[in-house]
């Protein structure tokens, strides 16, 4: 498989904390949201696909098995928002609110 995040896929992902992983995912989601606001569907889709790649890495190499359900549900909700019918009624604001604490926690660890 060809990864966009080659260094993370090569093993660095397994070394990150849950907060760091979620912050990386949140960064890609933020990019997808910003490109969507700018009406650039291609760049938004590419950022969304990178977020999915990181989520899939998290499912493949879980930090803890207790996080699998949350990460799998996150994937389902993101796909619904960006590619589906938005059955869960997500908003840009709700995604930013979801990822904000992870980004804050990961920043504090650096």
C-alpha positions as CSV (number, residue, x, y, z in Angstrom):
1,X,0.0,0.0,0.0
2,X,1.2,3.5,-0.8
3,X,1.0,5.9,2.2
4,X,0.9,9.7,2.2
5,X,2.3,9.6,5.7
6,X,5.2,7.3,5.0
7,X,7.2,8.0,8.2
8,X,4.1,7.5,10.4
9,X,3.2,4.3,8.5
10,X,6.8,3.0,8.9
11,X,6.4,2.7,12.6
12,X,6.4,6.1,14.2
13,X,2.6,6.0,14.5
14,X,2.8,3.2,17.0
15,X,5.1,5.4,19.2
16,X,2.6,8.3,19.5
17,X,0.1,8.7,22.3
18,X,-3.6,8.7,21.6
19,X,-3.7,12.5,21.9
20,X,-0.9,12.9,19.4
21,X,-2.6,10.5,17.0
22,X,-5.9,12.3,17.3
23,X,-4.2,15.7,16.9
24,X,-2.7,14.5,13.6
25,X,-6.0,13.2,12.4
26,X,-7.6,16.5,13.5
27,X,-5.1,18.4,11.5
28,X,-6.0,16.6,8.4
29,X,-9.7,17.1,9.1
30,X,-9.1,20.8,9.7
31,X,-7.4,21.0,6.3
32,X,-10.3,19.2,4.7
33,X,-12.8,21.7,6.3
34,X,-10.7,24.7,5.2
35,X,-10.5,23.6,1.6
36,X,-14.2,22.8,1.6
37,X,-14.8,26.4,2.8
38,X,-12.7,27.6,-0.1
39,X,-14.8,25.5,-2.5
40,X,-11.8,23.4,-3.5
41,X,-13.3,19.9,-3.5
42,X,-10.2,18.1,-4.7
43,X,-7.9,19.4,-2.0
44,X,-10.7,18.8,0.6
45,X,-11.0,15.2,-0.6
46,X,-7.3,14.7,-0.5
47,X,-7.1,15.9,3.1
48,X,-10.1,13.8,4.1
49,X,-8.3,10.8,2.5
50,X,-5.2,11.5,4.5
51,X,-7.3,11.6,7.7
52,X,-8.8,8.2,6.8
53,X,-5.3,6.9,6.3
54,X,-4.3,7.9,9.8
55,X,-7.5,6.5,11.2
56,X,-6.8,3.2,9.5
57,X,-3.3,3.2,10.9
58,X,-4.8,3.7,14.3
59,X,-7.1,0.8,13.8
60,X,-4.3,-1.4,12.5
61,X,-1.9,-0.4,15.4
62,X,-4.1,0.6,18.3
63,X,-2.5,2.3,21.2
64,X,-4.9,0.4,23.4
65,X,-7.7,-1.9,22.4
66,X,-10.1,0.2,24.5
67,X,-9.7,3.0,21.9
68,X,-10.8,0.9,18.9
69,X,-14.5,1.5,19.2
70,X,-14.0,5.3,19.5
71,X,-11.7,5.4,16.5
72,X,-14.0,3.1,14.4
73,X,-16.9,5.3,15.2
74,X,-14.9,8.4,14.4
75,X,-14.2,6.9,10.9
76,X,-17.8,6.2,10.4
77,X,-18.9,9.7,11.3
78,X,-16.2,11.4,9.2
79,X,-17.1,9.3,6.1
80,X,-20.8,10.2,6.7
81,X,-19.9,13.9,6.9
82,X,-17.5,14.2,4.0
83,X,-18.8,11.5,1.6
84,X,-22.3,10.4,2.9
85,X,-25.6,12.0,3.7
86,X,-24.5,13.5,7.1
87,X,-26.9,11.2,8.9
88,X,-25.2,12.1,12.2
89,X,-25.8,15.9,11.5
90,X,-22.1,16.8,12.0
91,X,-21.0,20.4,11.5
92,X,-17.7,22.1,11.0
93,X,-18.0,23.4,14.5
94,X,-18.7,20.0,16.0
95,X,-15.6,18.6,14.3
96,X,-13.4,21.4,15.5
97,X,-14.8,21.0,19.0
98,X,-14.1,17.3,18.9
99,X,-10.5,17.6,17.9
100,X,-9.5,20.7,19.8
101,X,-8.8,19.0,23.2
102,X,-6.5,16.5,21.5
103,X,-4.6,19.2,19.7
104,X,-4.2,21.1,22.9
105,X,-3.1,18.0,24.8
106,X,-0.6,17.0,22.1
107,X,0.8,20.6,22.0
108,X,1.5,20.4,25.7
109,X,3.4,17.2,25.4
110,X,5.9,18.6,22.8
